[in-house]
Amino acid sequence: MSKRLKSSDAAVMELQRRAEDATGQLQSSQSEIQRLTADLLRARASNDETQSRLDAANRDNKQLAGSTGICFFFIFNFLSSTDAFSFPFFFVRQLLSMI
């Protein structure tokens, strides 16, 4: 009987060791999941910020494209309607530097 008791005690100890190992692996997996989830949330927030900056840059780009087109339109019309030498050169350079 004592041999049977020893073997059952050994089996119980082995099962307890396996349960402790599984618990440790579960805890480490859960902490890794929490870390990865935090990284994912940071990446999403960064992506949202980058997307909003890109949208703002695209809006600014469209506005600038429209204003440069208007500027070139006025310069062309002014130069074509008057003598080109009467138009001050520094003014053209100033307008072009704004673009």
C-alpha positions, 0 to 999 in steps of 0.5 A, spaced: 500 500 500 505 504 501 508 503 494 501 505 491 501 511 496 508 513 494 506 513 486 500 517 487 503 522 491 508 522 485 503 523 480 500 529 484 506 532 485 507 532 478 500 535 476 501 540 481 508 542 478 505 542 471 499 546 474 504 551 476 508 551 470 502 553 466 500 558 471 506 561 470 506 561 462 499 564 463 501 570 467 507 571 462 503 571 456 497 575 459 503 581 461 506 580 454 499 581 451 498 587 455 504 590 453 503 588 446 496 592 446 499 598 449 504 598 443 498 597 439 494 603 442 500 607 441 501 606 434 494 607 433 494 614 436 501 615 432 497 613 426 491 618 427 496 624 429 500 622 422 493 622 418 490 628 421 497 632 419 497 629 412 490 631 411 492 638 414 498 638 409 493 636 403 488 642 405 494 647 405 497 644 399 490 645 395 489 652 398 497 654 396 495 651 389 489 655 388 493 661 390 499 660 386 494 659 380 491 666 381 497 669 382 500 667 376 493 669 372 494 676 375 501 677 373 500 674 366 494 679 365 498 685 368 504 683 363 500 682 357 496 688 358 501 693 359 508 694 357 513 689 361 518 694 362 513 698 366 512 693 371 517 693 377 522 687 377 522 686 384 515 686 385 515 680 380 521 677 384 517 678 391 510 675 388 514 669 386 518 668 393 511 668 396 510 661 392 
